[in-house]
Amino acid sequence: MTQGGSICVLVVEDGNEYMENLSRYVQGPEYVQARSAATAINVLRSRRIDLVYLDMRFDRIPVSELVGDHGKATRDHNGDPERGWRYLQNNQGLFILDALRQAGFGHLPVVLAYDFSREQRRFDFLRATWPGLKWVSDAATAKEVRSLILEGACSYR
């Protein structure tokens, strides 16, 4: 928790949807926004953050700002560089998670905006590396999102 007891949430997304919806419907926490892994790491180095709210798909930022190995993604997609970029865009949240861990922020609780309800094994694998990870689908209610944020941020104290 930040000084004065308020919760500060870093919203990492390539648009404004989560920032706008959280600010409007999940009032109470302070929200700070970042649009890339590099910006998120800079924010985390400059101020106290209690929880990261992370989008999975990043297709509205320049590909130069994506993290992840494009060469490997291209090789894994039959040498097609466009498919490699799409793979990085579609899974950017996971690459950002890895970048945050490598930068020393693996202890932070994270709510990943992605529906893992049909991918429990995938989520369990991610939780093994990132114990404070939770997920939320876009269909979640404001009450459910608020509960995840408060629970995650309070567990971090």
N, C-alpha and C positions, 0 to 999 in steps of 0.2 A: 504494500500500500504506500502511496505517496504521502508526503507531509500533509497533515490535516486529516488523514484517514481516507481520502478519496482514492478510488481505484483508477489507474491509468492503463488504458488498453491501446496497444499499437495495432492498427488495422492495416494489413498489407494486402493491397489489391491493385488491379490495373485500371480500375474505373472509380466510380464514386458510390456505387449502390450500397455496399455494406456500411460505409461511413455515414451516408445519409440515413439509412434505415436504423442503424444502431443509435445514432444521435437522436432520431425522432422517436423511436419506439422502445429503446432500452436506455432510459435516462438514468443518470446518477454517475456512472463512470465518466472520466475525461477520456476523450478519444484523440489519438494522434495518428496521422496517416503517412504511409510510405507506399511507393509504387514499384519498388524493386528490392531485390536482396541487398544491394549496396546501400540504398537509402535506409532500409530497415536496420542494418547493422550500424550505420552512423547514428540513427536515433537511439538505438539501444546503448551505444557507447556514450551518449551525451545526456541521458536522463533516465530516471527510474521508470521502468515499465513493469506492470504486474502481470500482464497476460498479452499474448499475441493472438489476434484474430486474423486468420490467414485464408485467403482465397486459393483455390486449386489452379484455376485456368487463367493464364495471362496472355491474351492475344491482342491487347491494345497498347502494348509498349514496344519500342523498337527492339528487334531481335538482338541488337548489341547489348541490351540491358538484361537479357535472359542469362541465368546461370545454368550450368550443366554442360556436359561435353557434347557439342554439336557433331563433332567428327564421329564419336561412338554412336550417337543416335542415328546418324546418316548410315553408318555401316550396318547397324541393327535393322535398318529399314531398306535393305537391298541397294544401298548406295544412292538413295534418293534424298538430296539435301532438303527439299521442301517437306517431305515426310518427317525428316529429322527435326526441322524447326517446329512442325506441328506437334510432335511428340514432346519437345521441350515446353512448348506453350501449354499443352493440355495437362502436363504434370508439373508445372513450374512450382506449385506449392510444395511439392516433395523436395525439389531441388533447393528451394529456399530454406526448408527445414534443415537440410544438410548443411547449407552455408551458415545458418545460424549456429548450429552445433559446432562446426569447425571454427567459428569465430568466438567460441566460449560461452554461448548462450543456450546450451542444451538443457539447462536446469529450468528454464522458463516454461510455465504452462502455455499450451497452444490449443486453440479451438480452430480446427480446420473445416472450412465451409465446403463440405463434400459429403455425399451420402454413401457411407460404407455398409449400409444394411445388407447388401448382397455380396459384400466382399470382406467378410469377417476375418478370414485368414490373412488377407492383405493388411487389414488394420492391426491385427494382433502382431504381425511382423513389425510394423511401424512402431507400435507401443513398446516393443522390446528395446528399441533404440531410443525412443522418446517417451519415457514413462508418464510425463504430464500431458500427453496428447489426448484430446477428445475431438469428436467430430459433431457437426450439426448439418442437417440438410436444409436446403432453401425453403422447405415446407414447414420448418419449425416455427412455433409461435414465439412472440416477443417474450412471453413468460418463460418458455423453455430456454431461449437464448440467454436471457438475464440470469437464470439459474446456473447455466454452464459458466458464464463469465464470473459470477460472484463465487461460485464453488471453486473454480480454477484459481482465481486471484487470491482467495482467502487461504487456499492450501499452500500457496507460495510463501506466505508471510513467515 
